[in-house]
Amino acid sequence: MSAIARVSQGIPAHATTAVIDSQSIRTGLPRSVKGVDGGKKIKGIKRHLAVDSNGFPLTVVKSSANVHDSKGAIGLAVEAICKHPTVILLKTDNGYRGTLVKNLNTGLDVIFPGCPW
């Protein structure tokens, strides 16, 4: 469906850029997997999302809320690349600096805001 929408907007059907971020969510189920996101003071899970430049979802990975963004993004980036091999550019915020870049040796460019490169 997103390929049809992309073509109708006059852009290629397959995404070449992915934007990633995460969202912490409270969970109320007593037996669900959860952790505490200390920065946001949320007890629950975290969704790691990859979307294309138009906001169409490419892939979603979940973890407990105490998983740091840069660690959760590794699985997200691998899954996004496997499902969408045309993605060659990954845009993130500064919370993903460090572990993500060190563990990606795929020829994928990673851009952070304010980077000199």
C-alpha positions as CSV (number, residue, x, y, z in Angstrom):
1,M,0.0,0.0,0.0
2,S,2.8,2.5,0.8
3,A,4.4,1.7,-2.6
4,I,1.2,2.7,-4.3
5,A,1.0,5.9,-2.3
6,R,4.6,6.7,-3.0
7,V,4.1,6.3,-6.8
8,S,1.0,8.4,-6.7
9,Q,3.1,11.2,-5.1
10,G,5.6,10.9,-8.0
11,I,8.4,9.3,-6.0
12,P,10.0,5.8,-6.5
13,A,8.0,2.9,-5.1
14,H,10.8,1.6,-2.8
15,A,12.2,3.7,0.1
16,T,15.9,4.6,0.0
17,T,15.8,6.6,3.3
18,A,14.6,5.4,6.7
19,V,14.0,7.5,9.8
20,I,14.2,5.8,13.1
21,D,13.0,6.7,16.6
22,S,11.5,5.0,19.7
23,Q,8.5,5.5,21.9
24,S,8.0,4.3,25.5
25,I,4.6,3.0,26.3
26,R,3.0,2.1,29.7
27,T,1.7,-1.4,29.9
28,G,-1.0,-2.5,32.4
29,L,-0.7,-6.2,32.0
30,P,0.9,-7.8,35.1
31,R,2.7,-10.6,33.2
32,S,3.9,-8.7,30.2
33,V,7.6,-8.1,29.5
34,K,8.4,-4.6,30.7
35,G,11.2,-2.4,32.1
36,V,11.5,1.1,33.3
37,D,12.6,3.9,31.0
38,G,14.5,6.0,33.5
39,G,14.6,9.2,31.4
40,K,10.9,9.2,30.8
41,K,9.9,7.5,34.0
42,I,7.7,5.0,32.2
43,K,7.3,1.4,33.2
44,G,6.4,-0.7,30.2
45,I,7.7,-1.4,26.7
46,K,9.5,0.5,24.0
47,R,8.6,0.5,20.3
48,H,11.5,1.1,17.9
49,L,10.1,2.4,14.6
50,A,11.6,2.8,11.1
51,V,9.5,4.9,8.7
52,D,10.3,6.2,5.2
53,S,10.6,9.9,4.4
54,N,6.8,10.2,4.1
55,G,6.1,8.6,7.4
56,F,5.0,5.2,6.0
57,P,6.1,2.5,8.4
58,L,8.8,0.2,7.3
59,T,9.3,-1.9,10.4
60,V,8.6,-2.0,14.1
61,V,10.6,-3.8,16.8
62,K,9.6,-3.9,20.5
63,S,11.7,-4.3,23.6
64,S,11.4,-3.6,27.3
65,A,11.4,0.1,28.2
66,N,14.8,-0.1,29.9
67,V,16.6,-0.9,26.6
68,H,18.6,2.1,25.4
69,D,17.6,3.5,22.0
70,S,21.0,2.8,20.5
71,K,20.9,-0.9,21.5
72,G,17.3,-1.4,20.3
73,A,18.1,0.3,17.0
74,I,20.6,-2.4,16.0
75,G,17.9,-5.0,15.6
76,L,15.6,-2.4,14.0
77,A,18.2,-1.4,11.4
78,V,19.0,-5.0,10.5
79,E,15.3,-5.8,10.1
80,A,14.6,-2.7,8.1
81,I,17.6,-3.5,5.7
82,C,16.5,-7.1,5.3
83,K,12.9,-6.2,4.6
84,H,13.8,-3.1,2.5
85,P,17.2,-3.7,0.8
86,T,16.8,-0.4,-1.2
87,V,17.4,1.6,2.1
88,I,20.8,3.2,1.9
89,L,20.4,6.1,4.3
90,L,19.4,6.0,8.0
91,K,18.4,9.2,9.8
92,T,18.3,9.3,13.6
93,D,18.5,11.7,16.5
94,N,21.5,12.0,18.7
95,G,20.2,9.3,21.1
96,Y,21.4,6.7,18.7
97,R,25.0,7.8,18.5
98,G,27.6,5.3,19.5
99,T,26.5,1.6,19.6
100,L,24.4,1.8,16.4
101,V,27.2,3.2,14.2
102,K,29.8,0.8,15.7
103,N,27.7,-2.2,14.9
104,L,26.6,-1.3,11.4
105,N,29.1,-2.4,8.8
106,T,26.7,-2.7,6.0
107,G,27.6,0.2,3.7
108,L,24.6,2.0,5.2
109,D,25.0,5.8,5.8
110,V,23.8,7.0,9.2
111,I,23.1,10.7,9.6
112,F,22.7,12.5,13.0
113,P,21.4,16.1,13.2
114,G,24.2,18.6,13.3
115,C,26.8,16.2,12.1
116,P,29.7,17.8,10.1
117,W,29.7,14.9,7.6
